[in-house]
């Protein structure tokens, strides 16, 4: 019943843009910090970006800072990740996740309780 569903992935050329969406059902995202994580072929899962629940503070991995923007629309129970200036190394499955009550590291997947199934992003010419 508690679900997160990602959408918006696809194939894009280097330098292009995509907007990922994370829609929640069964709970209200207003009260949760939400993070985006990614895992490429043979790589560890890494935190990409996150947004807090109360004041919407945002956090970004160094590798995406200045290119990606996270935002939330509480009325739609949805969190977005706008990805610009995409690079081939951004290719990965992207997951959204809702955080637990206490977050020590906003980009550490161990601090997140609910996960979507992921959406594939491929950046290639």
C-alpha positions as CSV (number, residue, x, y, z in Angstrom):
1,X,0.0,0.0,0.0
2,X,2.9,2.3,0.6
3,X,4.4,2.9,-2.8
4,X,6.8,5.1,-4.6
5,X,6.8,5.1,-8.4
6,X,9.4,6.7,-10.6
7,X,8.8,7.8,-14.1
8,X,10.5,10.0,-16.8
9,X,13.5,8.0,-17.6
10,X,14.7,7.2,-21.1
11,X,17.4,7.7,-23.7
12,X,18.9,11.1,-24.1
13,X,22.0,12.5,-25.8
14,X,24.9,14.0,-23.9
15,X,24.0,17.6,-22.9
16,X,20.3,16.8,-23.0
17,X,17.8,17.0,-20.2
18,X,15.3,14.7,-18.4
19,X,12.8,15.3,-15.6
20,X,12.2,12.4,-13.3
21,X,9.1,12.1,-11.2
22,X,8.5,10.2,-8.0
23,X,4.8,9.8,-7.1
24,X,3.8,8.5,-3.7
25,X,0.7,6.6,-2.7
26,X,-0.3,5.2,0.6
27,X,1.4,8.0,2.5
28,X,2.0,11.7,2.3
29,X,5.4,12.9,1.1
30,X,4.9,16.1,3.0
31,X,6.3,14.5,6.2
32,X,9.2,12.7,4.6
33,X,12.6,13.6,3.3
34,X,13.0,12.2,-0.2
35,X,16.1,11.2,-2.0
36,X,17.1,10.2,-5.5
37,X,19.7,7.4,-5.8
38,X,21.3,5.8,-8.8
39,X,23.1,2.6,-9.6
40,X,25.0,2.0,-12.9
41,X,26.3,-1.3,-14.2
42,X,28.7,-2.8,-11.8
43,X,28.7,0.3,-9.5
44,X,27.6,1.0,-6.0
45,X,24.4,2.7,-5.3
46,X,25.1,6.4,-4.7
47,X,23.0,9.3,-3.5
48,X,22.3,11.9,-6.1
49,X,20.1,14.4,-4.4
50,X,17.6,14.8,-1.6
51,X,15.1,17.2,-0.2
52,X,14.0,17.5,3.4
53,X,10.4,17.4,4.6
54,X,10.0,20.4,6.8
55,X,11.9,23.3,5.1
56,X,12.7,21.7,1.8
57,X,16.4,22.0,2.2
58,X,18.2,20.3,-0.7
59,X,21.4,18.3,-1.0
60,X,23.4,17.2,-4.0
61,X,26.2,14.9,-4.8
62,X,29.3,16.8,-6.1
63,X,29.0,15.0,-9.4
64,X,25.6,16.5,-10.1
65,X,25.8,19.8,-8.4
66,X,24.9,22.7,-10.7
67,X,23.3,20.3,-13.2
68,X,20.4,18.6,-11.3
69,X,17.6,20.2,-9.3
70,X,15.3,18.5,-6.9
71,X,11.9,19.9,-6.0
72,X,8.6,18.8,-4.5
73,X,5.0,19.4,-5.2
74,X,3.1,18.4,-2.0
75,X,-0.3,19.0,-3.6
76,X,0.6,16.3,-6.2
77,X,2.4,14.1,-3.6
78,X,5.3,14.1,-6.0
79,X,9.1,14.8,-6.0
80,X,10.9,15.7,-9.1
81,X,14.5,15.6,-10.3
82,X,15.3,17.9,-13.2
83,X,18.5,16.7,-14.9
84,X,20.3,19.0,-17.2
85,X,23.6,18.8,-19.1
86,X,23.5,15.0,-18.9
87,X,26.7,13.1,-19.2
88,X,27.3,9.4,-20.2
89,X,28.4,8.7,-16.6
90,X,24.9,9.7,-15.5
91,X,23.6,6.5,-17.1
92,X,22.0,4.4,-14.3
93,X,18.8,3.2,-12.8
94,X,17.4,6.0,-10.7
95,X,15.5,5.3,-7.6
96,X,13.5,7.5,-5.3
97,X,13.2,6.8,-1.6
98,X,11.5,8.3,1.4
99,X,13.7,8.8,4.5
100,X,13.2,7.6,8.0
101,X,12.6,9.8,11.0
102,X,16.2,10.5,11.6
103,X,18.6,11.3,8.7
104,X,22.3,11.3,9.5
105,X,23.5,11.5,5.9
106,X,21.0,12.8,3.4
107,X,22.8,10.9,0.6
108,X,23.2,7.6,2.4
109,X,20.7,5.0,1.2
110,X,20.7,3.3,4.7
111,X,18.7,6.3,6.0
112,X,15.8,5.7,3.7
113,X,12.8,3.4,4.4
114,X,10.6,3.2,1.3
115,X,11.9,2.7,-2.2
116,X,10.5,2.8,-5.7
117,X,11.4,0.2,-8.3
118,X,13.6,2.6,-10.4
119,X,13.6,4.1,-13.8
120,X,16.4,3.7,-16.4
121,X,18.3,6.7,-17.6
122,X,20.6,6.2,-20.5
123,X,22.8,9.0,-21.8
124,X,24.4,8.1,-25.1
125,X,25.0,9.5,-28.6
